Amino acid sequence: MKQGKRDDGFRMSDVLWQQIEPLLPAPKPHPLGCHRPRVPNRAAMDAILLVLRTGMQWNALDDTGVCTCSSAYRRFREWVDAGVFATFWRLGLLEYDELKGIDWSWLALDGTMTKAPLGGKKTGPNPCDRGKGGVKRSLLTEAHGVPLALEVAAANRHDMKLVSATLAHMMCAQPDGRRRSNLCLDMGYDYEEVRQIVDIAGFEPVILGRREEQENKKQHGARARRWVVERTHSWLNRFRRLLVRWEKREDTYLAMLQLACGIIAWR
């Protein structure tokens, strides 16, 4: 009996493959009616996951024996255009909500900046890295750190300018009939415009500095909230392809983020 693949972080496990395989579009017929056999979809997905996890360049796949770089990248672009990775993330959230339940009691939103040495759309000078090219990702999580939405922008874009787009890109909606969730933000979002956007989106803004959080914890036993989204940013950075943005195209970079968020949700 053939041994199934375990989830070692560098290959698509049997469980994850069962979820993503039905989402893959049917191959397009060859215009001449003859073509050598296609690389199996699973081999191409293993190669994509290997690039995501290690941060290796696409050309380096030729030496791994998993899949050629041309086949893997071509299949990756096909699946990006078909919206496979966004759907994979959304279905993971729905499954998580059914099995455990998304904790809507409070949410957390924060942004982080990473390097983008090759440039590309939605990159810009990083004010924290001597003006070198960088990218910012704005992330929204539920109370346990499961990612619910994200937005990408240039590194020099202020965090507060990304709140509206991040909330608009939520992968699942808050259930009807429940009380308004608290949305925890740091002092970088302390603007009336942000409070209005959060209120219109149906959440209650809670904007506290670190010192205020510490005082609340000491005096009232209140739990710190913002560290949850910061931890999820750290989870994403463990996918080394996301620690430094090597994708010039915005859609391929976003697809890598969506695949990583989907894996976190399914796990």
SULHULIN-V633177 format. One record per residue. N is the residue number from 1. RES is the residue in one letter. OMEGA is omega in whole degrees, 0 to 359 (999 if undefined). Layout:
BEGIN
N_RES_OMEGA, N_RES_OMEGA
END
This chain:
BEGIN
1_M_183, 2_K_181, 3_Q_178, 4_G_180, 5_K_176, 6_R_180, 7_D_179, 8_D_178, 9_G_182, 10_F_176, 11_R_179, 12_M_181, 13_S_179, 14_D_182, 15_V_180, 16_L_180, 17_W_178, 18_Q_180, 19_Q_186, 20_I_183, 21_E_180, 22_P_182, 23_L_185, 24_L_181, 25_P_177, 26_A_181, 27_P_178, 28_K_179, 29_P_179, 30_H_185, 31_P_181, 32_L_178, 33_G_179, 34_C_182, 35_H_177, 36_R_184, 37_P_178, 38_R_171, 39_V_179, 40_P_181, 41_N_183, 42_R_177, 43_A_178, 44_A_179, 45_M_175, 46_D_180, 47_A_178, 48_I_180, 49_L_178, 50_L_177, 51_V_181, 52_L_185, 53_R_186, 54_T_184, 55_G_181, 56_M_177, 57_Q_181, 58_W_182, 59_N_181, 60_A_179, 61_L_182, 62_D_182, 63_D_183, 64_T_184, 65_G_180, 66_V_183, 67_C_178, 68_T_183, 69_C_182, 70_S_180, 71_S_182, 72_A_182, 73_Y_178, 74_R_178, 75_R_178, 76_F_179, 77_R_177, 78_E_183, 79_W_174, 80_V_180, 81_D_180, 82_A_179, 83_G_184, 84_V_189, 85_F_175, 86_A_178, 87_T_178, 88_F_178, 89_W_181, 90_R_180, 91_L_176, 92_G_177, 93_L_179, 94_L_178, 95_E_177, 96_Y_180, 97_D_180, 98_E_185, 99_L_184, 100_K_180, 101_G_175, 102_I_182, 103_D_181, 104_W_182, 105_S_173, 106_W_180, 107_L_178, 108_A_181, 109_L_178, 110_D_179, 111_G_175, 112_T_182, 113_M_175, 114_T_182, 115_K_175, 116_A_187, 117_P_181, 118_L_180, 119_G_183, 120_G_181, 121_K_181, 122_K_168, 123_T_181, 124_G_181, 125_P_181, 126_N_182, 127_P_180, 128_C_183, 129_D_176, 130_R_175, 131_G_178, 132_K_182, 133_G_181, 134_G_180, 135_V_178, 136_K_173, 137_R_178, 138_S_189, 139_L_175, 140_L_179, 141_T_171, 142_E_191, 143_A_181, 144_H_176, 145_G_178, 146_V_184, 147_P_180, 148_L_183, 149_A_174, 150_L_178, 151_E_182, 152_V_179, 153_A_177, 154_A_185, 155_A_182, 156_N_177, 157_R_182, 158_H_181, 159_D_186, 160_M_179, 161_K_183, 162_L_184, 163_V_183, 164_S_181, 165_A_180, 166_T_180, 167_L_180, 168_A_183, 169_H_178, 170_M_184, 171_M_175, 172_C_186, 173_A_176, 174_Q_180, 175_P_178, 176_D_172, 177_G_179, 178_R_182, 179_R_182, 180_R_178, 181_S_172, 182_N_176, 183_L_186, 184_C_183, 185_L_176, 186_D_187, 187_M_176, 188_G_180, 189_Y_185, 190_D_178, 191_Y_179, 192_E_178, 193_E_179, 194_V_180, 195_R_179, 196_Q_179, 197_I_180, 198_V_180, 199_D_179, 200_I_179, 201_A_176, 202_G_180, 203_F_178, 204_E_183, 205_P_175, 206_V_185, 207_I_182, 208_L_171, 209_G_181, 210_R_180, 211_R_179, 212_E_177, 213_E_180, 214_Q_179, 215_E_178, 216_N_180, 217_K_181, 218_K_187, 219_Q_187, 220_H_180, 221_G_181, 222_A_180, 223_R_171, 224_A_187, 225_R_191, 226_R_183, 227_W_183, 228_V_180, 229_V_176, 230_E_177, 231_R_179, 232_T_173, 233_H_178, 234_S_176, 235_W_180, 236_L_180, 237_N_175, 238_R_167, 239_F_196, 240_R_177, 241_R_182, 242_L_180, 243_L_172, 244_V_180, 245_R_176, 246_W_181, 247_E_175, 248_K_182, 249_R_179, 250_E_185, 251_D_179, 252_T_177, 253_Y_179, 254_L_179, 255_A_177, 256_M_177, 257_L_181, 258_Q_178, 259_L_179, 260_A_178, 261_C_178, 262_G_178, 263_I_178, 264_I_181, 265_A_181, 266_W_179, 267_R_999
END
